[in-house]
Amino acid sequence: MTIIETPQGPGHFVSKWRSEGPVNSNTLELWKNEMEFSSWLPLAEAALFLDAPELLETMDSLLSTAERSVLGLVRRRWLGDTHLLEPIETALVITRNPETRDLALEGRLRMERGLVRYEAGDLEGADEDLAWAETRLKSVALASRDHDLSLLNKAAYHLAQGENLMALQVYGDISRTGGHAHETIAISRLGASRIRYAIGHLFDAGRHAWNAHKHAILAHQHHMAIEGGSMFIELALEHIDDSALPMSVQVETAKPVNIDEERPVLAVQMNDVTDIFDWCIAHMDEGYSGPERPDVRAMLLIAHKLNRMEVFEQLMTNPEEVHDPMLAAVAQACCDDDESARISWASRLSTLTLL
């Protein structure tokens, strides 16, 4: 399941404990109120994932019975337990009990059960649970972390079933002005861009890729921002028109198109392309090592298309720095007429694929 974290999310609470703690439960209450968290559960989950057992122990008495039951489920998954249907059913009983009822957590648990049912091959049950969970969470916890996750999981279910247009409809329910997390918006726009491209709606594909890039930046998710930015540039390069409006204006003025209306045409200023390219280059991870470097692969291909290979001069002259075979293959393809460089990269690729 996707984990959504804001720049000052539950992890900040754990960091405060490590820098100012240990403290008693009363002080934890003050911190929670200062940071405007409505529930203890995400804080307890963060303490679990970030290995803060003393904080988790102090927080235990502050959890509701329903929150404690869900945390138990989270702990079992974290420890690698894959037999989760029974504990989910047990937790659902607690969230439905009049004395311990929690409508939002019931929605979350139905989402969890939907995922377990999907993994078990019960597609009808999964569909029912995921749809029910999204409806409940929309009602009682609109644009919360769990509601966002329910939307993304519902869309992922439709994609897995080959129901791309239904997934696109779910992504459309994640409004950019609806209070959803920037990370959620970015993930949804990446998915929507791919679907729109596949059905030939190039303007919408470009618009969604642009929004994915921008919202990923706001979410401090640089890898995702590079993914969205590279998608946008790849789409835009075949549709450069410096008489076009800035993409920011096109995005804000875009409106739904009826089936009998002509679809808008993708047209992008070169300035928009170079601005995003420069941002992505500046925010890649340092160096070129690592077994998987999709960020470098994407931007190297784009640099080649833009005739901006000078930004990768250090990479292209040092094949030994690369440990990603696919990156080595991309670098070899970008050598053009430099036979010596092509031979060096071919040698490096051979070495990496034989390891």
N, C-alpha and C positions, 0 to 999 in steps of 0.2 A: 504494500500500500504506500502511496505517496505520503511523505511527511512534509507539511507546510510550516515553515518557520519565518517569522517576521524579524527585521533587524533587532528589535527589542522584544523578543518573544520569551517563552519559558526558559530558554537557555540563559537569558540575562538574569533571571531569578536565581538560578543555580550559581552563576558567577558571583552574584551579590553574597550568597551564603559562604562561598569559598573565601571571599575577600573580607567579609565582616562578621561571619559566624564563627562558631555555632551560636545560635540564639534560640530563645524559647518560642513556643507556638504563638504567644501573644505578639511578639515582634514579627513573626511570619505573617500574621494577620495584617499588620500595618503595611508590610511590604506588598502584600497582595493587593491591598486597597490602593496604595500609591501607584502601582503599575496597572491598575484597573483591570485585573483578571477577574472574570465572573465565576470561575470554577477552579477548584483545587486540582482536578484531574490532570489537565495538561502540565501543571507544575510537577505533579508526582511522576508523570511519565518522563518528563525531562530529567528529573533526579535519577530515575531508573536508568535511562539510556546514557546519561553522562556520568554514571558511577559515583553517585553521592548518597551512599547508604544511610549516613547519619541524618541527612536532611529528610530522606524518605521516611525514616523512623519517626522523626519529630512531626512530620506532616500527617502521619497515619491517623492520629486521633481527630484530625480536622476534616478527613474525607467522609462523605456520606456513605451509607451502606451500599447504595447503587454505584457510587464512584469506586469504592473499594472492590466491588465485584468485577467491574470493568478493568481495573488496574491488575487484578489477578489474571484476567485473560491476557492482557498485554504482556505480563511477565512470562506467562507460559509460552507465548509466541516468541518472545525475545530469547528464551532458553532453548528454542528449537522444537517445541512440541507442535506436532502437526495434527493431533487429534483434538480439535477445538470445538466440535459441534456440541458435545455435552456441556462443557463449561459455558458456552454461549447461551444454551437453553436455560441453564441454571441462573445465569445473570439476567436473562430476560424475565424470568419469574420474579426476581427482586425488583426490576424496574417497573413491573406491572402491579406489584402489590400496593394497595392503597396507602399503606404506612411508609413505604420506601419508594414510591413511584417517582420516576424521572422520565418525562416525555422525550427529552432530547437524547438521553442515553439509550432509551428504547430504540430510537431511530438509528443511532450509531450501531447498536447490536444487530439490528436487522440488516444493516449494510454489511457488517462482519459476517453474518450468517449467509448472506448472498454470495460473498466471495468464497466462503468455504464450500457452499453448494456448487458454485461454478467449477471449482477445482475438482470436486467429486463427480462432475459430469451431469449434475442435475440442473440443466439449463432453464427449465421452466420455473423451478424454485428460485434459482438465482435471479432471474428476470423479475419475478414477483417481489422478492425481498429488496432488491436494489431500487426498484421503482417506488415501493412503499417507503423505504428509508428516505429517499430524496424528498418525497411529498411531505413526510412528517417533519424533517429537518427544515424544509423551506417554511413550514408553518410556525415552528417554535424556536428555531435557531438560524434565521435567515443570514446568509453570508458568513456564518461561523466557520471555523476550521472543519468541523465535521460535515457541515452542509457542502462546503467546497469539495471535500473529498468524495462525498456521495455523488456529486455531479460528475467529477472526473472518473470515478469508478463506473458510473452508469454509461458514460461515453465510451470508456474502454471496453465494456461489455459489448456494446453495439459494434464497435470496430472488430472485436474478436469474432463476432458472428457475421461479419461482412456487411453490416447494416450501416454503411458510411453516412448516408443522408440522415439517419436517425441520430447518429453520433454528432453530426453537424448541428442538428436541432438542439441537442443538449448543450453543446458548446455555446450556441446562441443564447441560452438561458443565463450564461455567465456574463452579465452586463459589465462594461467597463466603469459604469457609474453606480453600480449596485452595492458597493461596499465590500466586494470580494477582495481577497488578498491579491496583491500584484503578482505573486507567483502563480496563483490559480489562473489569473487572466492570461499570463504568459504561456502556461502549459496549454490552455484551451486554444489560444490563437495559433500556436504551432500546429496543433492537430487540425484546426479549421483550415489553415493555409494549405496543408497537404491535400486535404479533401477537395478544396476549391480548385487547386491546380489539376488534380486528377480528372475533374469534370470540365476543365477548360475555362473556368472563371478566373482569368489571370489577374484582373484588377483586384478582385476580392482576395485572391491568394497573396498578392503583394501587400495589400492593406493589412491583412492578418499577420503576415510575417513582420511588417513594420511595427505593429502593436505588440507582438511578442517580444521583439527586441527592446522596445521602450519600457514595457512593464517588467521585463526581467532585470533591466538596469535598476528600476525603482525597488525591486525585491532584493537587490544586491546579489543576484544570481548571474555571475559573469559568464559562466559556461553556457547557460541557456541564452543569454543575450547574444553571445557570439553565434550560437546556432540560429537564432532568429535573424540576426543581421546578415549572416552568410546566405540564408534562404532568400531574404529580400534582395540582396545584390544579384544573386544568380537569376532571379526573376526579372530584375530591372535592366540588366545589361543588354537585353535584346529589345528594350523599349525605352531607350534614352531619347528624351525630347526636352531641350532646355527652355522651350516655351511653356512647358507644363507648370502647373501650380506646385508649390512645395508640397511634399507628401504629407506634412503635418496638416495642411489645409485640406487636402483631398480626403484624408482620414476623417476629419471632423465634419466635413460636409457630405460624406457618403450617406446614402439612404437606401432603403430596401427597393428592389427592382421587381415589378410585377412580371408575370410570365410572358405577357405580350409586349413588354418594353425592351428596348435595345439595351444591352448590358454596357456599362462603362468600359472604356479602353484603358489599359495600363500605359501610362506615360510618366516618366520619372526624370527629374533634373539630375544631371551628373553630380551636382553639389551634394544631393542627398546620398548618392552612392559613396562618394569619397569621404563624407563625414562619418558614415557608418563604418566604412573600411578602416579609417584612421582610429576610431574608437576601439574596434575589435582588435586591431594590432596592438594598441596600447594596453589592452586588458587581458591578453593571453597570459597563461602561466609562464614564468620565467624558464628559459632554456628550451631544449627540444628533446630531452630524454623522456623516458617513460614508455611502458609497453603499449599504451593506447593514447594517441594524441589527436583526437578528431578535430580539436580547435585549430591546430597547426595545419592539418591536412586541408581543411576547408579554406582557410585563409591563404594558404600557399597556392591553391588552385585559382582563387580569385585574384591574387597578386599577379599571377601569370597572365590572366585574361586582361587585367588592367594595365599591363606593362609596368608594374610596380615591384619588380623582383628585387630592387635594391634593398627593400626592407627585410629580405631573407638572405642577404649576402653571407652572413655568418653561418646560417644553416647550410646553404648550398655548397660551401667550401669545406664543410666539416662533416662528412657522412658518418664518421665514427660516433658522433654525438647522438645519433638517432637509434632508438631501440624498437620502434614501431614499424613492422614490415610494410604496412600499408602506406605509411608516411614515406618510407624509402622509395616505394613504387611511384608515388606522386612526384617526389623530387626528381626521380629519373625521367618521368614524362615531361618535366618542366625544363629539361636541359637544352631543348631546341637543337642548335647546331654545334653545341659544345661536346664533341665526341669524347674528350678526355673526362669531362664531368660525368657523362652518361656511363662510361665504363666504371668509374669510381662508385657510382650509385648502384650499378648492376652488381658489382662485387659485394657492396654492403647488403643489398637485398638478398643475395645468395647466402651470405653469412647468417643473416637473421632468420631466414626460412629453414635453415638446416640446424638451428640451435635446438 
